[in-house]
């Protein structure tokens, strides 16, 4: 059989030096439905007067803020968060070239626009985009899903300062200063007579320096223990400076319990996305968002690790930005507190917000436990509870408690009359005397109302929808688009980054 000839290999024409009679434009190379066109169209329809007001006349011509905003948003949309990477893309990527009109701002210009020109005004730009989504029918603002996540700050994770450590260090200086004064009084009592400080409880750099100077003058020319001399020298050189530093840290820390020396606005928080998988504390910010159909309606940054404390501030910000609040708010148990229920009720918002133990209450073990206060019978007419044995627990007074957030809760105390010899005393309570229970009528009312709403058909729909709506946004931003750490430092600049991420997310979804 005759052997077949090998087939000839054919290549497409390739001529690197071939000139085009009609060179293609960038417009022709970009798909009509590409997200870059959505960014261009949306930003062209925004009112940028607040950004324009930040420019001063004179000097060299500046790049137009509309151009800069488009480039930044599209950079965050395509996972290019660094100003240097955006600068590179402007010279290599046809989408950036088309968007910028073949302009090439450098990374310093991009970073200055992001950090300075957008400071304090980006939220207004974001709100315009959200209202645009409403006008186009993507969202209605009638319902919102709230959740938060911790984002690591651009700070050294080992430059931490703890409030408790500062308190301990100041106390140690105070005690050692007392000891030095006591020693000086024993050695030079006459010289220090009538000169003793009023109190050592409150100390600062100036007071410590004056006290050490008094001790030095009193001990001059006297035989002094070498160890005391050494401690005085150390105190003279180090303590005033240390107290000034502690005072500055406390000023920066405010109500927080920690800060980072690299970024003083960052608080140490336990991160879920720790590469060591041990929940390591890292400097970060608490990023809160409300969403609807996975569009971000509002974003806010907080320095507290407690989600519960962020709800009123976040919802006030939403109202200020959009001019209204949603009719319905859905959130998990991290937000379920009396203060938050009161806020939502006063603002006319239906609260599908779980409270602690909501899921436990659905279990048979919880419902059949006759000793829990939630399962005790309350007689409203007689204002008394009845214990599992039917004994009345009479009202004995009121009690006020203050939460860690400063909110006052009012409790009513009820006590059984005779628990001695009761066969159910062991499982009922452990105290020596008769059992006392405390009830918060307002919180009980909020919980009962919330319980009924969450277990309704509508409530079950919202409960099943919440993880799909708001948690999916965090998953998309952090894992699909790899934004797990802020690039800028300081609360104002970090808020700008959160705004750009939120804008990019909404426009990306709008383009799909």
C-alpha positions, 0 to 999 in steps of 0.5 A, a space after each residue: 500500500 502506497 504511503 500517504 504524503 505528509 500533510 502540509 502545515 498552513 499558517 495564517 498570515 502574520 506580518 508584524 510590519 503590516 500597515 493598516 489603511 484604516 487603523 481601528 479605533 478603541 471604540 471598535 475594540 470594546 464590546 458594546 456590553 462591556 462593564 467599562 461602558 456602564 462606568 463611563 455612562 453612569 459617571 457622565 450622568 453624575 453631579 460632581 459639583 462637590 468634587 469640582 469645588 475642591 479645585 482652586 484656580 491657577 497653576 497647571 491644568 488638572 485632569 478632569 475629575 470625571 476622568 479621574 473618577 471613572 479611572 478609579 472606579 473601573 480600577 476597583 471594578 477590575 481588582 486593580 486597587 493600587 494607584 501604580 497598577 492603575 497607572 500601568 493599566 492606563 498605558 497598556 489596557 485598551 479599556 482604561 485608554 478608552 475611558 481616559 481618552 488616552 490621558 495618562 495621569 501618573 500614580 501620584 496624581 491618581 493617589 492625590 485625587 483619591 485621598 484628597 479630592 474624594 475626601 468627605 464627598 464620595 458618599 454623595 456620589 455613591 448616593 447618586 448611583 444608588 438613586 439611579 439604580 432606583 430610577 432604573 428599577 433595579 432596587 426599591 429601597 423598601 427592604 434592606 439586609 444589614 451585616 458587617 465584616 472585619 477588613 484588615 488595616 494597612 498597619 503592622 499587626 505587631 504595633 499594638 497599644 492596649 488600653 489596659 496596658 496603658 492603665 497598668 503602666 500609669 499605675 506602676 509609675 504612680 506607685 513607684 513615685 509614691 515609694 520615692 516620695 516616701 523614701 525622700 520623706 524618711 531621709 529628708 523630712 524637714 526639706 519636704 515638710 509642707 511640700 507634699 503633693 495633694 494626691 498621686 492618683 492623677 499624674 501627668 508629665 508636668 506633675 511627675 517632673 515637678 515631684 522628681 525635682 522636689 525629691 532631688 532638691 531634698 536629697 541633695 547632699 545626703 547619703 542616698 541608696 544607690 538603687 534609689 539614685 538609679 531609679 530617680 535618674 531613670 524616672 527623670 529621663 523616662 517617665 515624663 516622656 512616657 506619660 506624654 506618650 500614654 496621654 496621646 495614645 489615650 486621646 487617639 483611642 477614645 472609647 476603644 480598648 486598642 489601637 495600632 501605632 502604624 494606623 492609630 484609627 485602626 482597632 485590633 479585631 479578631 479576623 476570620 480570614 486569618 492565614 494561621 486559622 487561629 483567629 489572630 487579632 489584627 488591626 482593622 475596621 468594621 465595615 457595615 453595609 445594607 443591601 437589596 438584591 445584592 446591591 449595596 444601599 449604604 456603607 459605613 466604617 466603624 472602630 468597634 468590633 461590636 456589630 450591635 453598636 453600629 446599627 443606629 449610626 449606620 441607619 442614620 447615615 443611610 437616611 441622610 444619604 438617600 433621604 429615607 429609610 427602608 420599610 423593613 430591615 433584616 439582620 442576624 442576632 449580632 444586632 438584636 438588642 433593646 436599644 436597636 429594637 427601640 431605634 427601629 420601632 421609633 423610626 417606623 421600620 419593621 425589624 426582622 432582627 434576631 436576638 440571642 437564643 432565638 434559635 435555642 428557643 425553638 428547641 424542645 429542650 428550651 420550651 420544656 424547661 419549666 425553670 427558665 424565666 421565659 417559661 414562667 407564668 406571669 399574672 399581669 393583674 397581680 403583677 407576679 410570676 409563678 414558679 414551677 410549683 405554683 408559688 407566687 413570686 411577688 414584686 419587690 422593687 426596680 433595678 436599673 442596669 447600664 449596658 457597655 454601650 451606655 444604654 439604660 435598661 429597667 428591670 423589675 425584681 420578683 422573689 418567691 416566698 418560700 423555697 425551703 424544702 421545695 423538691 424542685 429547688 436544685 434544678 430551679 436555682 442555686 442561691 441560698 435564699 428564696 429565688 429572685 428573678 429580674 424581668 425587663 418588660 420592654 425587652 420582653 415585649 420587643 422579643 415577643 413581637 420579634 419572635 412572632 414576626 420571624 416565625 411568620 411566613 414573611 419572616 421565614 422568607 426574610 431569614 432565608 434570604 438574608 445570607 443570600 443577599 448581604 453575605 454574598 456581597 462580602 464573599 464576592 468582594 473578599 474572595 472573588 475580587 480579593 479585597 481583604 486589606 485596605 491600602 490607605 491609612 486613617 478613617 477618612 481615607 479608609 472610608 474612601 476605599 470602602 466607597 470605591 469598592 461599593 461603587 465598583 460592586 454596584 456598577 459591576 452588578 449593573 453591567 451583568 
